[in-house]
Each structure stands twice: as C-alpha cells, then as structure tokens.
Amino acid sequence: MGYLFDPERLGVIAQKAIGLSHAEMVQVLCDELSRAYPEHITSDEGWIFNITAGATGAMKILHASLSEYVLIFGTPVGTEGFSGRYRMDIHDFQLAGEMWTYTEDRVGERVVTRAGESTLLPRGRVKAYRLLEDSWMLEYGRGLVPMALPLALGDSVFSCMDATTIVRTLWVYGKLTTRELLKGKI
C-alpha cells in the first residue's frame, strides 16, 4: 500500500508552527500542509471535541482516508489517558506544551516530549500519556484507520453518550475519506 504523507516532511512542516499563538499555529499548519499536499488537505472542518480512552481534547481533521489521517489535537487545560492499541503507526509532532508518557515495557520511566520533538507509537504498542496545559500536536496515523474508530469513539458512545460528537466525527471522517476515494486514494 502506497502512502501519500511522509513523516519527515510532516516534521519539517510542524517545526514552522512552533512558538506561534494557537490561531497562527493552526493557520501555518493548514497553509504549509496544503502547499505540500495539494488537494489532500482541508482546513474547512471545524474543531471536534474528542474523548478517547479517558483523554479529552479537541481535534481538527485535516486529512482522512482508509490508510492515513492528519489532524491537530490538543487541549488548553490538559488531559491524560490511554493511547489505545492500534493497527497503525501514529506519529505525534509536539507543537506546544509537553506530553508525558510511559509504556508497558517501561512503566517506571517517564518520557517527556517537548515542543519541537516528535514521538512514534508503533502499531500494536500502547502508552499512557498526559498532555499539560496548552499542549498541541500534529498527529499522523498510517495503517488501517477504520480499525481505530471503535476505540476513538468508545468513550463518546458508552461513557459520555454524546451523539453530537459521534455524528460529527463520523461525518467529517466519512466525507473526507469519500473525497479521497474519488481521487483514487485508499
């Protein structure tokens, strides 16, 4: 399966948004990603609340397909939770704030990721994480994206019972994925 997005290129783009105000950061990311990946990035979709495995934040989906997604995720107030165990690789490029993590194979070690740094959660692995106040990241997932939806929406379905968030998430993901399929991208 061929992938459109290159994690190294995404990392270079993320560096351009570090240190900016929230609004400027989002605008720079959208503009730079649109230039790098024309016809595959949208900034039209608004922010969607997201609660996944205990962590609550806001996300702005910039690209979605069956095999890849790109979004901005974060929180102005902080959050913590479980990453989930996915059938995809997830790259996080820290734009602002800090992310603290630990993994199941190193439960006694806190890893701190600061603005300008990136992390990779390889497929099949998990971590616990905390985003401090005013923490934002560019997130890129590569693999079987639809397989992540049950975990991504589980808290909204069973804990919060927030139909609005569920419908908005599925609507945006479905619309962007359909748009990509019509372009021949899986």
PyMOL commands that set and color helices and strands:
alter all, ss='L'
color gray80, all
select helices_A, chain A and resi 7-15+22-36+145-159+163-182
alter helices_A, ss='H'
color red, helices_A
select strands_A, chain A and resi 48-52+55-64+68-75+79-82+88-96+98-103+106-114+118-121+127-131+135-143
alter strands_A, ss='S'
color yellow, strands_A
deselect
rebuild
show_as cartoon
